[in-house]
Amino acid sequence: MPELRKDPIHGRWVIISTERSRRPSDFATEERKSTGGFCPLCEGNEDRTPPEVLAFRDNGTPPNSPGWTLRVVPNKFPALRIEGELDREGEGIYDKMNGIGAHEVVVETPRHQETLATLPFKSVVNVLLAYRDRIIDLRRDQRLRYVLVFKNHGVAAGASLEHSHSQIIALPIVPRRVIEEIEGAKAYFRYKDRCVFCDIIRQELKQKHRVIAENGSFLSIAPFASRFPFETWILPKTHHPSFEHMESSQYEPAAQILSETLQRMNRVLTDPPYNFIIHTSSFPELDAEHYHWHLEIMPKLTKVAGFEWGTGFYINPTPPEEAAEYMREAK
């Protein structure tokens, strides 16, 4: 059973993944081990993954068989496990609990060579709808407090499998970074009685310096204080605290702006490795006036080193205004 442990100084939690335990020799190199051409996520290999918890099928084929366009399966090597009780306890000054949660893999396409940037539009819509459906389902578990959707694209971004996929982890606590973001938004709302994200959207649409793309409902921007070169945020123009509770009609324009933004990034940076995360409201704050869900895309173009780890500052060699211009002009 994995274990959650709380740092008593910073208040952040870490997952001690006993089932993924690695020996010192395992860290000697970071090259990925070859799978000999076999991919467990490809169509036809459904028996090599845990049973699906969600699938989109166009032709009425049975579960866990070929004929799907998207599958969601439990991670075969989960960071957290759904079975069991939290069993919160103290050990002297330290707090810990069992590693209870959920860890799922969203297999975005049955075709091995496709990426999220090259998927047909309807397939990208389905990816977002799968996220929505799984978050809504996981919210029903009273032990859980937050769901994070994320994607690692490319080896440098942490992807262990080449086949296009993203992941969902449900947690029994709200992550420290999310708490900091929520508290910052609350402080702004107390002072100005407005959502800080809505104000950012208004200013960026007025100035246009950092806007990359937009449609009637969404825009993508290079944020003013970008931590990384070509960091990009996607935000709904209308205030929505939670990703999963938008109106159903909003997922198509969300897919359109995500697809367009990734395609522009591909053209400018030649299919870079990247991480993306969806920051949505925590479970107790579904209707928060101060919080606004958004998706952050972070290309892996530089390394986080000693200065960044020691200070929390980031050094970004590409001004966001220039990054946005490059991506706007990408044909």
LINZIPE-V40168 format. One record per backbone hydrogen bond with DSSP energy under -0.5 kcal/mol. NH is the residue of the N-H (numbers start at 0). CO is the residue of the C=O. Records with the same first field share a line. If there is no record, write none. Layout:
NH: CO / CO
This chain:
2: 15
3: 96
4: 2 / 13
5: 94
6: 11
7: 5
10: 6
13: 4
15: 2 / 13
16: 14
17: 15
19: 16
20: 17
25: 22
26: 23
27: 24
37: 34
41: 38
42: 109
44: 41
47: 44
48: 45
49: 73
52: 71
53: 71
55: 69
56: 54
57: 66
58: 66
64: 61
68: 55
69: 55
70: 106
71: 53
72: 104
73: 50
74: 102
77: 74
80: 98
88: 95
90: 93
93: 90
94: 5
95: 88
96: 3
97: 85
98: 1
99: 97
100: 80
101: 169
103: 167
104: 72
105: 165
106: 70 / 104
107: 105 / 163
108: 163
111: 109
113: 110
117: 114
118: 114
122: 119
123: 119
124: 120
125: 121
126: 122
127: 123
128: 124
129: 125
130: 126
131: 127
132: 128
133: 129
134: 130
135: 131
136: 132
137: 133
138: 134
139: 136
140: 137
141: 139
143: 140
144: 170
145: 170
147: 168
148: 277
149: 166
150: 275
152: 150 / 273
153: 151
156: 153
157: 154
158: 153
163: 113
165: 105
166: 149
167: 103
168: 147
169: 101
170: 145
171: 99
174: 172
178: 174
179: 175
180: 176
181: 177
182: 178
183: 179
184: 180
185: 181
186: 182
187: 183
188: 184
189: 185
190: 186
191: 187
192: 188
198: 194
199: 195
200: 196
201: 197
202: 198
203: 199
204: 200
205: 201
206: 202
207: 203
211: 219
212: 219
214: 217
218: 234
219: 212
220: 232
221: 209
222: 220
225: 222
230: 227
231: 296
232: 220
233: 294
234: 218
235: 292
236: 216
237: 216
244: 241
245: 242
249: 246
250: 247
252: 248
253: 249
254: 250
255: 251
256: 252
257: 253
258: 254
259: 255
260: 256
261: 257
262: 258
263: 259
264: 260
265: 261
266: 262
267: 263
268: 264
269: 265
270: 265
273: 152
274: 297
275: 150
276: 295
277: 148
278: 276 / 293
279: 277
280: 240
282: 144
284: 281
285: 282
287: 284
292: 239
293: 278
294: 233
295: 276
296: 231
297: 274
299: 272
300: 298
304: 302
308: 304
309: 305
310: 306
311: 307
315: 313
316: 314
318: 316
321: 318
322: 318
323: 319
324: 320
325: 321
326: 322
327: 323
328: 324
329: 326
